[in-house]
């Protein structure tokens, strides 16, 4: 059994760590509120433009954009959004597991995979795991700008436009609530018509000035909005997961301190009992 001095040092060390994790929890809670507000502001635009692009994909327009055309799949690409930093529980590893599982299904069919990685954790993982990484960039902090992301995204979209890859998927965490963040993988291009409960309705449009100009602009805005919103959602997920992880660490540190305190008290009581026994034995001998 460790002596009282050693236990006292351990308790002091754990209490110092507890103070750090408690401070990090408060910082994450503050940042989470800001990132949630930014995420909530972007969701209506992202959801509505997805609905519109779904209608356009179902329609038979005068001009059909190349990003709307399905073709035989020989090679695919993934845009994967992870965090730059750790200490956020299983947020990244759950997304990476889901992505690797999805990639394996394609590889088993003999289809090659290219990766565009946004965030340092994804880059670190695939450096050791392996994979054909064609583009990578750091996750754009708490206030991402589209200009920080467009370079890596353009690599994948240019490859699709040139026929080098035939599908592009977007993988990121979706913020459900503070306790729940869900890994999600969805097809980005070719644009697919999502089921909005109106699948039997036939959509048609009158284009002004012309179908080509309008649809090209709409497709560009759609892709930008989906990737940007994915990054914003992932930042909100990161802060929520970090807050929960730091709260758990703080609570665990408190439990460990209580246990060590009990052990130290027992050790001290045993030492006092032994000293009293020695005094009594010495007095009896005299």
C-alpha positions in Angstrom: 0.0 0.0 0.0 1.3 3.5 -0.9 2.2 5.7 2.0 0.3 8.8 2.9 2.7 11.2 1.2 2.6 9.4 -2.1 -1.2 9.3 -2.0 -1.3 13.0 -1.1 0.8 13.9 -4.1 -1.4 11.8 -6.4 -4.5 13.5 -5.1 -3.0 16.9 -5.6 -2.0 16.0 -9.2 -5.5 14.7 -10.0 -7.1 17.8 -8.5 -5.0 20.0 -10.7 -6.0 18.0 -13.7 -9.7 18.3 -12.6 -9.4 22.1 -12.6 -8.0 22.0 -16.2 -10.8 19.7 -17.5 -13.4 21.8 -15.7 -12.1 24.9 -17.3 -12.1 23.2 -20.7 -15.7 22.1 -20.2 -16.8 25.7 -19.6 -14.9 27.0 -22.6 -16.4 24.3 -24.8 -19.9 25.1 -23.5 -19.4 28.8 -24.3 -18.1 28.0 -27.8 -20.9 25.4 -28.4 -23.6 28.1 -28.0 -21.9 30.3 -30.7 -21.4 27.4 -33.1 -25.0 26.2 -32.6 -26.3 29.7 -33.5 -24.1 29.7 -36.6 -25.3 26.2 -37.6 -28.9 27.1 -37.0 -28.6 30.2 -39.2 -27.2 28.1 -42.1 -29.6 25.1 -41.9 -32.7 26.7 -43.5 -30.7 27.8 -46.6 -29.0 24.4 -46.9 -32.2 22.5 -46.5 -34.2 24.6 -48.9 -31.6 24.6 -51.7 -31.4 20.8 -51.3 -35.2 20.6 -51.8 -35.0 22.8 -54.9 -32.1 20.9 -56.4 -34.1 17.7 -55.8 -37.0 19.1 -57.7 -34.7 20.1 -60.6 -33.1 16.7 -60.6 -36.6 15.1 -60.9 -37.7 17.5 -63.7 -36.7 17.2 -67.4 -35.2 20.7 -67.9 -34.0 22.2 -71.1 -30.4 21.9 -70.0 -29.1 19.0 -67.9 -26.0 19.8 -66.0 -23.1 17.3 -66.0 -23.4 17.0 -62.2 -26.9 15.6 -62.7 -25.9 12.8 -65.0 -25.5 9.3 -63.6 -22.8 7.1 -65.2 -21.1 3.8 -64.7 -19.1 3.8 -61.5 -15.4 3.0 -61.9 -13.9 5.4 -59.3 -15.5 7.4 -56.5 -14.4 10.2 -54.2 -15.1 11.1 -50.5 -15.0 14.6 -49.0 -14.5 13.8 -45.3 -14.9 16.4 -42.6 -13.2 15.8 -39.2 -11.9 18.1 -36.5 -8.4 19.6 -36.1 -8.1 18.8 -32.4 -8.9 15.9 -30.1 -10.4 15.6 -26.6 -13.9 15.2 -28.1 -14.7 11.6 -27.2 -15.6 9.2 -30.0 -16.7 12.0 -32.5 -14.0 11.4 -35.0 -13.5 7.7 -34.6 -17.2 7.0 -35.1 -17.2 9.0 -38.3 -14.0 7.3 -39.5 -15.4 3.9 -38.8 -18.5 4.6 -40.8 -16.5 6.0 -43.7 -14.0 3.1 -43.7 -17.0 0.7 -43.7 -18.6 2.5 -46.6 -15.3 2.6 -48.6 -14.8 -1.1 -48.1 -18.1 -1.9 -49.8 -16.9 -0.1 -52.9 -13.4 -1.5 -52.8 -14.8 -5.0 -52.5 -16.5 -4.3 -55.9 -13.2 -3.4 -57.4 -13.9 0.3 -57.4 -11.1 2.7 -56.5 -11.5 5.5 -54.0 -10.0 9.1 -53.8 -10.1 11.1 -50.6 -10.4 14.8 -49.9 -9.8 15.4 -46.2 -10.9 18.5 -44.3 -9.5 18.4 -40.8 -6.2 17.2 -39.3 -7.7 14.1 -37.6 -8.8 12.6 -40.8 -5.4 13.3 -42.4 -3.6 11.7 -39.4 -5.8 8.6 -39.6 -5.4 8.0 -43.3 -1.7 8.6 -43.1 -1.4 5.4 -41.0 -4.4 3.5 -42.4 -3.6 4.2 -46.1 -5.7 5.6 -48.9 -5.4 7.7 -52.0 -5.5 11.3 -50.6 -5.8 13.8 -53.4 -6.5 16.9 -51.4 -6.4 17.9 -47.7 -6.9 21.1 -45.7 -7.2 22.1 -42.1 -10.7 22.5 -40.7 -11.4 26.2 -40.8 -11.6 26.8 -37.0 -14.9 28.0 -35.4 -15.7 30.5 -38.1 -15.1 28.7 -41.4 -14.9 30.6 -44.6 -15.8 29.1 -48.0 -12.6 30.5 -49.4 -10.7 28.2 -47.0 -12.5 25.1 -48.3 -13.1 25.7 -52.0 -9.5 24.6 -53.1 -9.8 21.1 -51.8 -13.4 20.7 -52.9 -12.6 22.0 -56.4 -10.1 19.1 -56.8 -12.9 16.6 -56.4 -15.4 18.4 -58.5 -12.9 18.9 -61.3 -12.1 15.2 -61.2 -15.8 14.5 -61.6 -16.2 17.0 -64.4 -13.2 15.4 -66.2 -14.6 11.9 -65.8 -11.9 10.7 -63.5 -14.3 9.9 -60.8 -18.0 9.0 -61.1 -19.5 9.8 -57.7 -18.6 12.1 -54.8 -19.8 11.5 -51.3 -19.8 13.9 -48.3 -19.0 12.4 -44.9 -19.5 14.5 -41.7 -21.1 14.5 -38.3 -24.7 15.8 -38.0 -25.6 17.7 -34.8 -28.8 16.2 -33.3 -28.5 17.6 -29.8 -25.8 18.2 -27.2 -25.7 14.5 -26.3 -26.0 13.1 -29.8 -23.9 13.6 -33.0 -24.6 11.2 -35.9 -22.0 10.2 -38.5 -23.6 10.7 -42.0 -22.5 9.8 -45.5 -24.5 11.1 -48.4 -24.0 11.5 -52.2 -23.0 14.9 -53.2 -22.7 14.4 -57.0 -24.3 13.3 -59.2 -27.2 15.3 -57.7 -29.9 12.8 -56.7 -33.5 13.6 -56.0 -34.2 13.1 -52.3 -37.6 11.8 -51.3 -39.6 14.8 -49.9 -42.9 13.0 -49.8 -43.9 14.5 -53.2 -42.3 11.9 -55.4 -45.4 11.6 -57.6 -45.5 15.3 -58.4 -43.8 16.3 -61.7 -41.8 19.5 -61.5 -41.3 21.8 -64.4 -39.9 25.3 -64.5 -39.7 28.4 -66.7 -36.1 29.6 -66.7 -35.0 33.2 -66.9 -32.7 34.2 -68.4 -32.0 30.7 -69.6 -31.8 27.1 -68.2 -28.0 26.7 -68.5 -27.0 29.9 -66.7 -29.5 29.4 -63.9 -28.9 25.7 -63.3 -25.1 26.1 -63.3 -25.4 28.8 -60.7 -27.8 26.8 -58.6 -25.6 23.6 -58.7 -22.5 25.6 -57.7 -24.4 27.2 -54.8 -25.8 23.9 -53.8 -22.4 22.1 -53.6 -20.9 25.0 -51.7 -23.7 25.2 -49.2 -23.7 21.5 -48.5 -19.9 21.4 -47.8 -19.9 24.6 -45.8 -22.9 23.5 -43.7 -21.1 20.1 -43.1 -18.1 21.9 -41.8 -20.3 24.2 -39.6 -22.2 21.2 -38.2 -19.0 19.4 -37.5 -17.7 22.3 -35.5 -20.9 22.4 -33.4 -20.5 18.6 -32.9 -16.9 19.0 -31.8 -17.7 21.6 -29.1 -20.7 19.5 -27.8 -18.6 16.3 -27.7 -15.7 18.1 -26.1 -18.0 19.6 -23.4 -19.4 16.2 -22.6 -16.0 14.5 -22.7 -14.5 17.2 -20.3 -17.5 16.9 -18.0 -17.0 13.1 -17.8 -13.3 13.6 -17.2 -14.0 16.1 -14.4 -16.5 13.7 -12.8 -14.1 10.8 -13.1 -11.3 12.8 -11.5 -13.6 13.6 -8.6 -14.5 10.0 -8.1 -10.8 9.0 -8.2 -9.9 11.7 -5.6 -12.6 10.3 -3.3 -11.3 6.8 -3.7 -7.7 7.9 -3.0 -8.8 10.0 -0.1 -10.4 6.9 1.4 -7.2 4.9 0.8 -5.1 7.6 2.3 -7.3 7.8 5.4 -7.1 4.0 5.8 -3.3 4.1 5.4 -3.0 6.9 8.0 -5.3 5.1 10.4 -3.2 2.0 10.0 0.0 4.0 10.7 -1.6 5.5 13.8 -2.8 2.1 15.0 0.7 0.7 14.5 2.4 3.5 16.4 -0.1 3.1 19.3 0.6 -0.6 19.4 4.3 0.0 19.5 3.9 2.5 22.4 1.7 0.1 24.3 4.1 -2.8 23.7 7.0 -0.6 24.8 5.2 0.5 28.0 4.3 -3.1 28.8 8.0 -4.2 28.4 9.1 -1.5 30.8 
